[in-house]
């Protein structure tokens, strides 16, 4: 069997690392966003829309 080139290995490693960073950022931002919404709900804040 033929061995993949080192460039392809680096590309795969870079893709996996980038995907992990994006997933971690999404979890952190989502928990911050939904945590803030939960905090406002607990404090009894209401949104007021003026039309």
C-alpha positions in Angstrom: 0.0 0.0 0.0 1.2 3.5 -0.8 1.9 5.9 2.1 0.2 9.2 2.1 2.4 12.3 1.7 3.4 14.3 4.7 1.6 17.3 3.2 -1.7 15.4 3.3 -1.0 14.3 6.9 -0.5 18.0 7.9 -3.6 19.1 6.1 -5.7 16.5 7.9 -4.1 17.4 11.3 -4.8 21.1 10.6 -8.4 20.4 9.6 -9.0 18.3 12.8 -7.4 21.0 15.0 -9.4 23.7 13.3 -12.6 21.8 13.7 -11.9 21.2 17.4 -11.2 24.9 18.0 -14.5 25.9 16.2 -16.5 23.4 18.3 -14.9 24.6 21.5 -15.6 28.2 20.6 -19.2 27.4 19.6 -19.7 25.7 23.0 -18.3 28.6 24.9 -20.2 31.2 23.1 -23.4 29.2 23.3 -23.1 28.6 27.0 -22.4 32.4 27.5 -25.4 33.4 25.4 -27.9 31.0 26.8 -26.5 31.5 30.3 -27.1 35.2 30.0 -30.6 34.6 28.8 -31.2 32.3 31.8 -29.8 34.9 34.1 -32.2 37.6 32.8 -35.1 35.2 33.1 -34.3 34.4 36.7 -34.0 38.1 37.5 -37.4 38.7 35.9 -36.3 41.0 33.1 -38.9 41.5 30.3 -38.2 42.6 26.8 -40.2 45.6 25.6 -40.8 46.1 21.9 -41.9 49.5 20.7 -43.7 49.4 17.4 
